[in-house]
Amino acid sequence: MTNTTFTLACSFTDEIQKFDDASAAGRAFARAKGRDAPSVIQSDGNSARTIARTVGIDGQRQKSVPKIESTGADRPFWAAYHEEAGLLAAA
């Protein structure tokens, strides 16, 4: 069985955090400061991919996550990020 991990790394600090589940990584990405240029890498031992990153828009660093329509297996990360960032309406 493959162990999937999520790594939050900030380009402008030495901060690196590892998580075993997507929801915890999503919450941590929401709490990370955009100015530190955080990104989240999902890896399974054989491959890795970026699921969230920081982009530059009009000279400002902003966090970027996939749109809900394209999340699929990334839905737990997406939901936890948006909930922690206060971007989801209360049910």
Secondary structure as UniProt FT lines:
FT   STRAND          5..10
FT   TURN            11..12
FT   STRAND          16..19
FT   HELIX           22..31
FT   HELIX           34..36
FT   STRAND          38..43
FT   STRAND          48..57
FT   TURN            58..59
FT   STRAND          60..64
FT   HELIX           68..70
FT   HELIX           72..74
FT   HELIX           75..84
FT   TURN            85..86
//
